[in-house]
Amino acid sequence: MWAVEITELTKDYRLGFWSKKHKRALDRLSLAVDRGEVFGLLGPNGAGKTTLMKLLLRLTFPTAGSASILGRPLGDVRAHARLGYLPENPYFYDHLTAAEFLNYAGWLCGLDAAERRRRCRELLERVGLVASATVPMRRFSKGMVQRLGIAQALVNDPEVIFLDEPMSGLDPLGRRQVRDLILDLRRNGKTIFFSTHILPDAEALCDRVAVLNGGRLQDLGNLQEILRSSVESIELVLHDPPQQALEALAVFHPTSTRNGNSVRFALPASADVNAVLNAALAAGARVVSLNPVKLFSLEDYFLSRVQARVQARVQESTAGSAEGSARGAESDRG
C-alpha cells in the first residue's frame, strides 16, 4: 500500500469573482509515494507545489481526479489523525510560549496530559528550542517559528509528514538540525513529503523527486539514478602513494596530478570502483577520498528541465501566433 497515491488530480481557480475564466494550477497529476521514503517536490514559484499539498490535506478541493493517503480517501478522519503538516508560512498565536503552543497542539490531537508533557520536552529538544520554551512566540525570529512549526507537525507522532518549504528562514545550524531530523524520521519508518527551493537539501535527503512546472509533472524518478547518469569520471585521491600503488592503478588508465603529498587520479566512469580501491589498498596506499565527478548537479538538472518546458511553450505560442496571422492574411485576401 502506498503512503500517498494521486490519480489525475486537477485544480482550477477562477480568475476573479465574476469571471468565467479559470487558471489551471494543477493539471492531471499522477504519482505515488512509497512508505518510509523521503519524497521531494521541486518546481519554480507557481508550479503547483503548495496547491498539491493543500489538496492532499483537504484545505482546498480538487476540480477533478482523486487521491488517497495510507490507503484511505482524502478527508477520511482516520487518515488525518496519522498526518503531520507544516505550511509554507506558519503563523501561530504569538502570545503563547513555545511550550504552551505545543501543549495546545497535543490537546487538539487528543493526547493526554502526561503524553503532552513528554512530547513537548522531546520535540523542543529535537528542534533546538529548549532554552526558548517559556518565551512568547512574538519574540521569535522567523527561523525559530519555522522550527516550532516542524515540532507541531510531529506532536502526534504521524506516519506521513507534509513539509512545505521546511528550510525557509533557517540559518545553517537550523538547516542541519532539520536535515538530521528528517533522516532520523526516515530511519524510524516515517514518510516525508516535502517541497523545497533549496536544491542541495533535496539532493542530500530525497530518495525520489518530482519536478512540477506550470502545474504539470515534468519528471519523476529515483534521485540516485537521475544523478548517476551524469557521472563523468571518478576522482581518487591518495596520500603520498608508493610506486607500487601507481603501477597497480595504471591498468585502469587514469590521468594523475600530484599536489604536494597528494596524488589525484581521474578514472573513467566505467571503472570498477571496488577493484580500484582493492588495488590501491593492497599496494599500501592511503586513501584520502573517492568521489564521482558529475556533469551536473540536481540544480543543473532541475533548471534544464524547467527551461526546456518554458522554451517548448514559447515555441508553441509563436507557432500559434504565426498560424493565426497566416489565417488572417488569407481571409483579407479573400
One Martini backbone bead per residue (centre of mass of N, CA, C, O) as a GRO file, in nm:
protein
  334
    1MET     BB    1   0.095   0.037   0.023
    2TRP     BB    2   0.060   0.356  -0.016
    3ALA     BB    3   0.099   0.662   0.122
    4VAL     BB    4   0.070   0.807  -0.169
    5GLU     BB    5  -0.208   0.857  -0.407
    6ILE     BB    6  -0.224   0.988  -0.746
    7THR     BB    7  -0.509   1.073  -0.975
    8GLU     BB    8  -0.567   1.311  -1.195
    9LEU     BB    9  -0.502   1.579  -1.055
   10THR     BB   10  -0.717   1.878  -1.040
   11LYS     BB   11  -0.681   2.253  -1.051
   12ASP     BB   12  -0.911   2.527  -1.054
   13TYR     BB   13  -0.913   2.885  -1.088
   14ARG     BB   14  -1.076   3.167  -1.053
   15LEU     BB   15  -1.071   3.485  -1.232
   16GLY     BB   16  -1.254   3.607  -1.036
   17PHE     BB   17  -1.579   3.641  -0.938
   18TRP     BB   18  -1.718   3.695  -1.241
   19SER     BB   19  -1.544   3.513  -1.385
   20LYS     BB   20  -1.509   3.234  -1.630
   21LYS     BB   21  -1.223   3.214  -1.587
   22HIS     BB   22  -0.932   2.992  -1.570
   23LYS     BB   23  -0.676   2.849  -1.363
   24ARG     BB   24  -0.430   2.602  -1.391
   25ALA     BB   25  -0.252   2.458  -1.117
   26LEU     BB   26  -0.342   2.152  -1.187
   27ASP     BB   27  -0.248   1.878  -1.427
   28ARG     BB   28  -0.304   1.563  -1.417
   29LEU     BB   29  -0.186   1.426  -1.155
   30SER     BB   30   0.053   1.144  -1.124
   31LEU     BB   31   0.138   0.966  -0.819
   32ALA     BB   32   0.371   0.786  -0.590
   33VAL     BB   33   0.428   0.711  -0.239
   34ASP     BB   34   0.627   0.554  -0.040
   35ARG     BB   35   0.701   0.399   0.231
   36GLY     BB   36   0.974   0.550   0.400
   37GLU     BB   37   1.012   0.807   0.223
   38VAL     BB   38   1.182   1.074   0.062
   39PHE     BB   39   0.987   1.331  -0.090
   40GLY     BB   40   1.041   1.555  -0.360
   41LEU     BB   41   0.923   1.890  -0.438
   42LEU     BB   42   0.977   2.052  -0.745
   43GLY     BB   43   0.977   2.411  -0.823
   44PRO     BB   44   0.866   2.688  -0.918
   45ASN     BB   45   0.692   2.946  -0.893
   46GLY     BB   46   0.367   2.828  -0.955
   47ALA     BB   47   0.374   2.501  -1.002
   48GLY     BB   48   0.186   2.347  -0.746
   49LYS     BB   49   0.285   2.258  -0.461
   50THR     BB   50   0.086   2.385  -0.254
   51THR     BB   51  -0.171   2.286  -0.388
   52LEU     BB   52  -0.120   1.986  -0.345
   53MET     BB   53  -0.111   1.987  -0.035
   54LYS     BB   54  -0.396   2.108   0.007
   55LEU     BB   55  -0.545   1.876  -0.128
   56LEU     BB   56  -0.441   1.641   0.057
   57LEU     BB   57  -0.557   1.814   0.327
   58ARG     BB   58  -0.836   1.966   0.260
   59LEU     BB   59  -0.799   2.292   0.211
   60THR     BB   60  -0.882   2.197  -0.072
   61PHE     BB   61  -1.047   2.133  -0.390
   62PRO     BB   62  -1.096   1.943  -0.654
   63THR     BB   63  -1.190   1.928  -0.989
   64ALA     BB   64  -1.021   1.659  -1.035
   65GLY     BB   65  -0.981   1.355  -0.929
   66SER     BB   66  -0.756   1.161  -0.707
   67ALA     BB   67  -0.685   1.049  -0.359
   68SER     BB   68  -0.454   0.887  -0.122
   69ILE     BB   69  -0.399   0.802   0.234
   70LEU     BB   70  -0.321   0.514   0.361
   71GLY     BB   71  -0.574   0.397   0.179
   72ARG     BB   72  -0.736   0.669   0.205
   73PRO     BB   73  -0.939   0.903   0.152
   74LEU     BB   74  -0.992   1.212   0.133
   75GLY     BB   75  -1.106   1.316   0.463
   76ASP     BB   76  -1.024   1.093   0.640
   77VAL     BB   77  -0.987   1.094   0.976
   78ARG     BB   78  -0.802   0.843   1.016
   79ALA     BB   79  -0.575   0.967   0.840
   80HIS     BB   80  -0.534   1.253   0.972
   81ALA     BB   81  -0.429   1.134   1.252
   82ARG     BB   82  -0.146   1.043   1.071
   83LEU     BB   83  -0.069   1.348   1.034
   84GLY     BB   84   0.162   1.606   0.918
   85TYR     BB   85   0.197   1.984   0.917
   86LEU     BB   86   0.378   2.234   0.721
   87PRO     BB   87   0.354   2.535   0.629
   88GLU     BB   88   0.497   2.784   0.452
   89ASN     BB   89   0.347   3.016   0.655
   90PRO     BB   90   0.365   3.017   0.967
   91TYR     BB   91   0.100   3.088   1.220
   92PHE     BB   92   0.080   3.189   1.557
   93TYR     BB   93   0.017   3.240   1.883
   94ASP     BB   94   0.212   3.502   2.010
   95HIS     BB   95   0.131   3.476   2.331
   96LEU     BB   96   0.258   3.213   2.328
   97THR     BB   97   0.444   2.965   2.409
   98ALA     BB   98   0.601   2.693   2.300
   99ALA     BB   99   0.488   2.499   2.517
  100GLU     BB  100   0.189   2.586   2.495
  101PHE     BB  101   0.148   2.522   2.197
  102LEU     BB  102   0.219   2.218   2.204
  103ASN     BB  103   0.003   2.147   2.410
  104TYR     BB  104  -0.233   2.233   2.230
  105ALA     BB  105  -0.171   2.045   1.990
  106GLY     BB  106  -0.197   1.784   2.160
  107TRP     BB  107  -0.493   1.828   2.240
  108LEU     BB  108  -0.608   1.826   1.948
  109CYS     BB  109  -0.487   1.516   1.918
  110GLY     BB  110  -0.565   1.361   2.207
  111LEU     BB  111  -0.366   1.398   2.428
  112ASP     BB  112  -0.252   1.349   2.720
  113ALA     BB  113  -0.087   1.512   2.964
  114ALA     BB  114   0.164   1.329   2.984
  115GLU     BB  115   0.218   1.309   2.677
  116ARG     BB  116   0.249   1.613   2.625
  117ARG     BB  117   0.495   1.661   2.803
  118ARG     BB  118   0.683   1.461   2.662
  119ARG     BB  119   0.664   1.576   2.369
  120CYS     BB  120   0.757   1.861   2.427
  121ARG     BB  121   1.039   1.799   2.528
  122GLU     BB  122   1.137   1.634   2.284
  123LEU     BB  123   1.082   1.849   2.053
  124LEU     BB  124   1.242   2.093   2.162
  125GLU     BB  125   1.510   1.938   2.146
  126ARG     BB  126   1.507   1.859   1.837
  127VAL     BB  127   1.474   2.191   1.753
  128GLY     BB  128   1.633   2.387   1.961
  129LEU     BB  129   1.402   2.514   2.209
  130VAL     BB  130   1.452   2.489   2.518
  131ALA     BB  131   1.549   2.788   2.595
  132SER     BB  132   1.246   2.892   2.457
  133ALA     BB  133   0.987   2.766   2.600
  134THR     BB  134   0.901   3.056   2.775
  135VAL     BB  135   0.874   3.218   2.512
  136PRO     BB  136   0.718   3.429   2.336
  137MET     BB  137   0.647   3.422   1.991
  138ARG     BB  138   0.690   3.734   1.935
  139ARG     BB  139   1.021   3.681   1.984
  140PHE     BB  140   1.051   3.531   1.733
  141SER     BB  141   1.199   3.417   1.478
  142LYS     BB  142   1.155   3.274   1.179
  143GLY     BB  143   1.325   3.021   1.244
  144MET     BB  144   1.181   2.951   1.512
  145VAL     BB  145   0.899   2.915   1.394
  146GLN     BB  146   0.979   2.688   1.202
  147ARG     BB  147   1.068   2.484   1.421
  148LEU     BB  148   0.796   2.480   1.568
  149GLY     BB  149   0.635   2.379   1.324
  150ILE     BB  150   0.775   2.104   1.314
  151ALA     BB  151   0.694   2.012   1.596
  152GLN     BB  152   0.379   2.019   1.548
  153ALA     BB  153   0.391   1.804   1.312
  154LEU     BB  154   0.498   1.574   1.548
  155VAL     BB  155   0.308   1.546   1.806
  156ASN     BB  156   0.140   1.272   1.687
  157ASP     BB  157   0.324   1.072   1.550
  158PRO     BB  158   0.340   1.050   1.243
  159GLU     BB  159   0.350   0.878   0.927
  160VAL     BB  160   0.287   1.149   0.764
  161ILE     BB  161   0.489   1.424   0.634
  162PHE     BB  162   0.417   1.765   0.562
  163LEU     BB  163   0.655   1.991   0.394
  164ASP     BB  164   0.657   2.342   0.336
  165GLU     BB  165   0.941   2.471   0.325
  166PRO     BB  166   1.136   2.386   0.590
  167MET     BB  167   1.406   2.586   0.532
  168SER     BB  168   1.273   2.845   0.579
  169GLY     BB  169   1.471   3.080   0.762
  170LEU     BB  170   1.724   2.916   0.808
  171ASP     BB  171   2.005   2.849   0.938
  172PRO     BB  172   2.263   2.637   0.911
  173LEU     BB  173   2.197   2.494   1.180
  174GLY     BB  174   1.894   2.450   1.131
  175ARG     BB  175   1.922   2.285   0.870
  176ARG     BB  176   2.082   2.055   0.999
  177GLN     BB  177   1.867   1.971   1.204
  178VAL     BB  178   1.642   1.907   0.997
  179ARG     BB  179   1.793   1.700   0.833
  180ASP     BB  180   1.840   1.503   1.069
  181LEU     BB  181   1.541   1.467   1.135
  182ILE     BB  182   1.449   1.344   0.865
  183LEU     BB  183   1.641   1.099   0.874
  184ASP     BB  184   1.527   0.989   1.143
  185LEU     BB  185   1.239   0.944   1.042
  186ARG     BB  186   1.314   0.738   0.826
  187ARG     BB  187   1.443   0.529   1.021
  188ASN     BB  188   1.136   0.513   1.159
  189GLY     BB  189   0.930   0.489   0.894
  190LYS     BB  190   0.875   0.754   0.775
  191THR     BB  191   0.693   0.986   0.573
  192ILE     BB  192   0.832   1.235   0.347
  193PHE     BB  193   0.668   1.536   0.219
  194PHE     BB  194   0.854   1.777   0.027
  195SER     BB  195   0.924   2.113  -0.032
  196THR     BB  196   1.171   2.299  -0.243
  197HIS     BB  197   1.444   2.543  -0.324
  198ILE     BB  198   1.674   2.371  -0.181
  199LEU     BB  199   1.858   2.156  -0.358
  200PRO     BB  200   2.080   2.034  -0.171
  201ASP     BB  201   1.871   1.911   0.024
  202ALA     BB  202   1.741   1.718  -0.176
  203GLU     BB  203   2.006   1.566  -0.247
  204ALA     BB  204   2.052   1.470   0.062
  205LEU     BB  205   1.741   1.336   0.118
  206CYS     BB  206   1.625   1.210  -0.141
  207ASP     BB  207   1.493   0.937  -0.312
  208ARG     BB  208   1.272   1.116  -0.456
  209VAL     BB  209   1.151   1.312  -0.741
  210ALA     BB  210   0.945   1.597  -0.835
  211VAL     BB  211   0.874   1.791  -1.129
  212LEU     BB  212   0.725   2.104  -1.141
  213ASN     BB  213   0.540   2.274  -1.420
  214GLY     BB  214   0.260   2.438  -1.464
  215GLY     BB  215   0.109   2.181  -1.308
  216ARG     BB  216   0.317   1.974  -1.421
  217LEU     BB  217   0.473   1.679  -1.480
  218GLN     BB  218   0.815   1.656  -1.564
  219ASP     BB  219   0.937   1.464  -1.329
  220LEU     BB  220   1.022   1.115  -1.221
  221GLY     BB  221   1.253   0.986  -0.965
  222ASN     BB  222   1.540   0.850  -0.885
  223LEU     BB  223   1.796   1.029  -0.772
  224GLN     BB  224   2.043   0.844  -0.816
  225GLU     BB  225   1.981   0.781  -1.114
  226ILE     BB  226   1.984   1.067  -1.223
  227LEU     BB  227   2.285   1.132  -1.121
  228ARG     BB  228   2.444   0.887  -1.233
  229SER     BB  229   2.415   0.972  -1.541
  230SER     BB  230   2.632   1.229  -1.480
  231VAL     BB  231   2.887   1.071  -1.469
  232GLU     BB  232   3.221   1.125  -1.584
  233SER     BB  233   3.398   1.052  -1.322
  234ILE     BB  234   3.666   0.936  -1.105
  235GLU     BB  235   3.792   1.041  -0.787
  236LEU     BB  236   4.127   0.981  -0.662
  237VAL     BB  237   4.285   1.017  -0.337
  238LEU     BB  238   4.630   1.006  -0.244
  239HIS     BB  239   4.877   0.956   0.010
  240ASP     BB  240   5.178   0.913  -0.075
  241PRO     BB  241   5.226   0.698  -0.294
  242PRO     BB  242   5.358   0.428  -0.391
  243GLN     BB  243   5.483   0.288  -0.672
  244GLN     BB  244   5.299   0.029  -0.668
  245ALA     BB  245   5.033   0.192  -0.683
  246LEU     BB  246   5.078   0.324  -0.958
  247GLU     BB  247   5.102   0.053  -1.111
  248ALA     BB  248   4.822  -0.071  -1.027
  249LEU     BB  249   4.649   0.179  -1.159
  250ALA     BB  250   4.737   0.175  -1.466
  251VAL     BB  251   4.512  -0.035  -1.570
  252PHE     BB  252   4.281   0.211  -1.556
  253HIS     BB  253   4.368   0.469  -1.709
  254PRO     BB  254   4.473   0.722  -1.565
  255THR     BB  255   4.487   1.046  -1.451
  256SER     BB  256   4.748   1.251  -1.299
  257THR     BB  257   4.797   1.458  -0.991
  258ARG     BB  258   5.028   1.650  -0.817
  259ASN     BB  259   4.991   1.773  -0.458
  260GLY     BB  260   5.238   1.729  -0.301
  261ASN     BB  261   5.132   1.444  -0.114
  262SER     BB  262   4.919   1.435  -0.340
  263VAL     BB  263   4.715   1.214  -0.553
  264ARG     BB  264   4.522   1.261  -0.849
  265PHE     BB  265   4.268   1.054  -0.989
  266ALA     BB  266   4.128   0.998  -1.319
  267LEU     BB  267   3.855   0.797  -1.385
  268PRO     BB  268   3.653   0.617  -1.537
  269ALA     BB  269   3.314   0.565  -1.500
  270SER     BB  270   3.352   0.241  -1.569
  271ALA     BB  271   3.500   0.180  -1.330
  272ASP     BB  272   3.594  -0.039  -1.079
  273VAL     BB  273   3.583   0.059  -0.762
  274ASN     BB  274   3.667  -0.194  -0.600
  275ALA     BB  275   3.923  -0.254  -0.763
  276VAL     BB  276   4.067   0.010  -0.709
  277LEU     BB  277   4.077  -0.006  -0.401
  278ASN     BB  278   4.219  -0.280  -0.376
  279ALA     BB  279   4.478  -0.197  -0.526
  280ALA     BB  280   4.561   0.037  -0.340
  281LEU     BB  281   4.567  -0.117  -0.065
  282ALA     BB  282   4.757  -0.354  -0.148
  283ALA     BB  283   4.994  -0.124  -0.208
  284GLY     BB  284   4.978   0.084   0.055
  285ALA     BB  285   4.764   0.295   0.031
  286ARG     BB  286   4.622   0.619   0.113
  287VAL     BB  287   4.294   0.712   0.144
  288VAL     BB  288   4.119   1.017   0.112
  289SER     BB  289   3.933   0.993  -0.163
  290LEU     BB  290   3.598   0.918  -0.324
  291ASN     BB  291   3.457   1.059  -0.629
  292PRO     BB  292   3.216   1.176  -0.820
  293VAL     BB  293   3.204   1.330  -1.144
  294LYS     BB  294   2.980   1.572  -1.249
  295LEU     BB  295   2.809   1.734  -1.494
  296PHE     BB  296   2.561   1.755  -1.285
  297SER     BB  297   2.332   1.868  -1.078
  298LEU     BB  298   2.025   1.902  -0.956
  299GLU     BB  299   2.010   2.197  -1.041
  300ASP     BB  300   2.075   2.155  -1.338
  301TYR     BB  301   1.848   1.959  -1.396
  302PHE     BB  302   1.611   2.140  -1.315
  303LEU     BB  303   1.670   2.379  -1.507
  304SER     BB  304   1.664   2.221  -1.774
  305ARG     BB  305   1.367   2.123  -1.752
  306VAL     BB  306   1.225   2.397  -1.718
  307GLN     BB  307   1.344   2.542  -1.969
  308ALA     BB  308   1.236   2.341  -2.178
  309ARG     BB  309   0.939   2.404  -2.120
  310VAL     BB  310   0.942   2.706  -2.181
  311GLN     BB  311   1.041   2.680  -2.477
  312ALA     BB  312   0.802   2.511  -2.575
  313ARG     BB  313   0.586   2.727  -2.517
  314VAL     BB  314   0.700   2.948  -2.697
  315GLN     BB  315   0.683   2.783  -2.962
  316GLU     BB  316   0.377   2.738  -2.952
  317SER     BB  317   0.299   3.039  -2.947
  318THR     BB  318   0.442   3.120  -3.211
  319ALA     BB  319   0.295   2.920  -3.395
  320GLY     BB  320   0.009   3.025  -3.332
  321SER     BB  321   0.054   3.316  -3.430
  322ALA     BB  322   0.138   3.246  -3.722
  323GLU     BB  323  -0.124   3.099  -3.796
  324GLY     BB  324  -0.315   3.337  -3.741
  325SER     BB  325  -0.187   3.532  -3.945
  326ALA     BB  326  -0.232   3.356  -4.195
  327ARG     BB  327  -0.541   3.348  -4.177
  328GLY     BB  328  -0.582   3.655  -4.189
  329ALA     BB  329  -0.451   3.702  -4.467
  330GLU     BB  330  -0.637   3.513  -4.625
  331SER     BB  331  -0.898   3.665  -4.555
  332ASP     BB  332  -0.820   3.935  -4.686
  333ARG     BB  333  -0.791   3.824  -4.976
  334GLY     BB  334  -1.094   3.723  -4.981
   0.00000   0.00000   0.00000
